Amino acid sequence: MQPSAVPELAHTHARPIHWLATATAVAGVMALSSFLQPGAATAAQAAAPETRSAPAALAPPDPAAVTFPIECGPVKAVVKKRASGDLDGDGSPETVAVVHCDSPMGTPPDGVYVLTRDPDGGKPRVVATLLDPKDGNTVSDFAVRQGAVTATLFGYSSADVPRCCPDVKSDVKWRWQNGAFVRSTPSGARSV
């Protein structure tokens, strides 16, 4: 065996004393760092100049505060869907609610109602029936956009069609014109 060109160095052999010295140094650094913490962070913003805001807009009418003109017998009427927007251009939002009877079986027909507030901004009330539940339709893809109410209606072509399986689908739109809601059918009725 040939002697090594590099002499053995004493510090390259780990002994228990070396491990003890390393552990003590790490513990000292951790203890010192717990005393030397940075200050708490704050996210305060500088005060902005005072501005006057416009009066808050009225909230849309709440369907929970309305009795709908739908006959449900022993069960209650439930709001299936709702959407809000300014439908008549007066600057105050209306709410459109899709409502049906909370039937334990089957698919009850929907009614679509427009709600507004009393002129003094008080209690909500129904001002228009866009779809009467007596028509036997159910509502899907319902929305209020750009001053119009849009929906997809599912219905029945005759009394012979089982009430579980609508066979007519139509896309409809209601828009406020000359003091009344006018219904149009952009794409016409079609079979399902």
C-alpha positions in Angstrom: 0.0 0.0 0.0 1.2 3.3 -1.0 1.2 6.2 1.4 -1.4 8.9 0.6 -0.1 12.1 -1.0 -2.5 14.0 1.3 -1.9 13.7 5.0 -4.8 12.7 7.1 -6.5 15.7 8.6 -7.8 15.4 12.1 -10.9 17.5 11.4 -12.2 15.1 8.7 -13.1 12.4 11.2 -16.3 13.3 13.0 -16.2 12.6 16.7 -19.0 13.0 19.2 -17.5 16.3 20.3 -17.9 17.7 16.8 -21.6 16.8 16.7 -22.1 18.4 20.1 -20.4 21.6 19.0 -22.5 21.7 15.8 -25.8 21.1 17.6 -24.9 23.9 20.2 -24.1 26.4 17.4 -27.4 25.7 15.6 -29.4 26.0 18.8 -27.6 29.3 19.6 -28.5 30.7 16.1 -32.1 29.7 16.5 -32.4 31.2 19.9 -30.8 34.4 18.8 -33.1 34.6 15.7 -36.2 34.4 17.9 -35.2 37.6 19.6 -34.3 39.4 16.4 -37.6 39.4 14.5 -38.7 42.1 12.0 -41.6 44.4 12.9 -45.2 43.4 12.2 -46.3 43.9 8.6 -49.1 46.4 8.0 -51.2 46.9 4.9 -52.6 50.3 5.7 -53.3 52.5 2.8 -52.8 56.2 2.8 -55.9 58.2 3.3 -57.5 59.2 0.0 -58.9 62.6 -0.6 -62.6 62.9 0.4 -65.0 62.3 -2.4 -68.8 62.5 -2.4 -70.5 59.4 -3.7 -73.8 59.2 -5.5 -76.7 57.9 -3.4 -76.8 54.1 -3.2 -79.0 52.4 -5.8 -82.0 50.6 -4.6 -81.6 46.9 -4.0 -83.6 44.7 -6.4 -86.9 43.5 -4.9 -86.7 40.3 -2.8 -89.0 37.5 -4.0 -89.2 36.2 -0.4 -91.2 39.3 0.5 -93.9 38.7 -2.1 -97.0 36.5 -2.3 -97.2 35.2 -5.9 -100.5 34.7 -7.8 -100.1 31.0 -8.0 -102.5 28.4 -6.5 -100.6 25.6 -4.8 -103.2 24.0 -2.6 -101.6 22.4 0.5 -98.0 23.0 -0.6 -96.2 26.3 -0.8 -94.8 28.3 -3.8 -91.0 28.2 -4.2 -88.7 30.5 -6.1 -86.8 28.2 -8.5 -84.7 31.0 -10.1 -84.4 34.7 -10.0 -82.5 37.5 -11.8 -82.5 41.3 -11.6 -82.0 44.2 -13.9 -83.6 47.5 -15.1 -86.2 46.2 -17.5 -88.2 49.5 -18.0 -85.3 52.0 -18.1 -86.3 53.9 -15.0 -83.0 53.4 -13.3 -84.4 51.1 -10.6 -83.9 47.3 -10.8 -86.7 44.9 -11.2 -86.5 41.2 -10.2 -87.8 38.4 -12.4 -88.7 35.2 -10.5 -89.4 31.7 -11.8 -91.9 30.2 -9.3 -93.6 26.8 -9.0 -95.5 24.8 -6.4 -93.3 22.7 -4.1 -94.8 19.4 -5.3 -93.5 16.2 -3.7 -93.9 14.4 -7.1 -93.7 15.2 -10.8 -92.5 18.4 -12.5 -94.8 21.2 -11.6 -95.3 24.0 -14.2 -93.5 27.3 -13.7 -94.7 30.9 -13.5 -92.5 33.8 -14.4 -93.3 37.0 -12.5 -91.8 40.6 -12.6 -91.4 42.3 -9.3 -90.8 46.0 -8.5 -91.0 48.2 -5.5 -93.7 50.5 -4.5 -93.1 54.0 -5.8 -91.8 55.1 -2.4 -89.1 52.4 -2.6 -90.9 50.2 -0.1 -92.4 46.8 -0.2 -91.9 44.6 -3.4 -94.9 43.6 -5.4 -95.8 41.6 -8.6 -96.4 43.9 -11.5 -96.5 41.4 -14.4 -97.0 37.7 -15.2 -94.8 36.8 -18.1 -95.7 33.1 -18.0 -98.7 31.7 -16.3 -98.3 28.3 -14.6 -101.7 27.3 -16.2 -99.8 27.2 -19.6 -98.1 24.0 -18.3 -94.5 25.0 -19.2 -91.3 24.6 -17.3 -88.4 27.1 -17.6 -84.7 26.5 -18.3 -81.8 28.8 -19.3 -83.4 31.8 -17.6 -81.6 35.2 -17.6 -82.0 39.0 -17.5 -79.7 40.7 -20.0 -79.7 44.1 -21.6 -83.2 45.0 -20.5 -84.7 41.7 -21.7 -85.8 38.5 -20.0 -84.8 35.3 -21.9 -85.7 31.7 -21.2 -86.1 28.3 -22.8 -89.6 26.8 -22.2 -90.4 23.1 -22.2 -94.0 22.2 -22.9 -96.4 19.7 -24.4 -97.9 19.5 -27.9 -101.1 17.9 -26.7 -102.9 16.5 -23.6 -101.9 13.0 -24.8 -98.2 13.6 -24.0 -97.2 12.2 -20.6 -96.5 15.1 -18.1 -93.0 13.6 -17.4 -91.7 14.1 -20.9 -92.1 17.5 -22.6 -92.0 17.3 -26.4 -91.9 21.0 -27.3 -89.0 23.4 -26.7 -89.1 27.1 -27.4 -86.7 30.0 -26.8 -88.6 33.2 -25.7 -87.7 36.8 -24.9 -89.8 39.4 -23.1 -89.0 43.1 -23.5 -90.7 46.2 -22.1 -92.2 48.2 -25.0 -94.8 51.0 -24.8 -95.9 50.2 -21.2 -96.1 46.4 -21.5 -94.0 43.3 -21.7 -93.9 42.0 -25.3 -93.1 38.3 -25.9 -91.1 37.2 -28.9 -89.8 33.8 -30.0 -86.3 34.4 -31.5 -85.8 30.9 -32.8 -89.3 29.5 -32.9 -90.8 26.4 -31.2 -89.3 23.0 -32.0 -89.7 19.5 -30.9 -87.5 18.0 -28.2 
